[in-house]
C-alpha cells in the first residue's frame, strides 16, 4: 500500500524553496507514495512543472475569498450571512499596514487574524511536510492530521523573543525540523537550543541533468547585446540586497564598462527598484526581465552570475549557476561557504556595492583567474541527488 504524503508551501512562484520542492517531487517514486500538494496561492509559474502524479489540492475557502475585491467580498458575506472571513481579512489588512514587519512577524499576524476561518484538512496522512517556515508550518501543525510531521526551514533567520515564543508552540508539534544547510541549523539553534535532538540537515536537492537539459529550451536573451552579461535571480525583497546590486551597477556604468545587468524576479520592492533605475539613468544597464519557470537558458548564456543576498538558507541560484559552469560573485551571507570556495569556483566578497563591483572587475580584468574558475567549475561535483536518500530515510 502506498504511503500518503502531504506537502504544504505558500506558492510556486519560482524562488529557491519552490524549485527545490519541484526537484524533489520530480524524483519521488510514485509507486511507493501518493502525494498531495497544498498551496496558499495558485496559478504561479512553477505549477506547470509539478509532476502529473501529484494531486494539487483545491484552494482553501479563504484563499478563494481573498481573490474577491472588497465589494464582491462584502456581497459574498451578505449572501452567506457569515462575516467571519471578511472580518479576518480586514483585521489582517489593517494590522499589516500599520508598520514595516519582518516575514516572521507577517506570518504571525496572518495566523493570529486568519487561522480561525481556515478549514482543517479532512484527510489522515502518513506524513505531512511544511516545506517552508511561517504559515505552512502553522497550518500543518494545527490543521492537518498525520502520523508524522516534518517542517522545512530554508532561510537563515533570527527571531526575537516574541516571535520565538509564538513559533515554538507549532514547532513543538513536529517530529523533525529539517534545515537546508549547516548554518541554517546553527542559527535556528540560537533561537531554539532545545531542538538539537530534532533538527536534521537535508540540502536543497539539485538535479544537474535536469538543469543541463532545461538550459537548451525556452526563453533567452533577445537583445543581441555583445558586451558583458551579468545576471541576478531572486525575489525583489530586502533579503536579496537589490540596493547593493543597483549601487554596484551605477558604479560600473560610471567606470565606462560595457555591460548589462539582467534580473529575473518580482516582488514588493519592484517600484522602488524601478524608481532607482530611472533616477540614475540605468534603464539600458539594469534590465528587469520579469519571471520565468525556466531560468536556465539565461544562466547558461550569462558571463557572471551575481548574488547580493543579505541572508539565504542555502543559495539555490548559485548552485544552479555552478552546475552550468558560470563564475559567481556573491556576498558573504551566512550559508555561502556551504557551496562556495572563494577564488576557486567564484568570488565571495563583503556585503556592500564596492566589494561586489570589485569582484566583477576582477573577473573582467583577470582572464587567468576567470579561466581557472571555469575549469574548476567543470571539474567540481555537480548536484546532490543523493540527498534524496536522506529524504527517504526521514519518511521511512
Helices and strands as residue ranges (DSSP letters): E 3-9, H 16-27, E 33-39, G 45-49, E 55-56, H 61-66, H 70-80, H 84-96, H 103-114, G 115-117, E 124-130, H 135-143, E 145-153, H 161-171, E 176-179, H 182-191, G 193-195, E 199-201, H 208-214, E 228-233, G 238-240, H 242-254, E 259-264, H 270-279, E 286-288, H 296-300, E 304-307, H 316-323, E 327-331, G 336-338, E 346-349, H 353-365, H 367-379, H 387-395
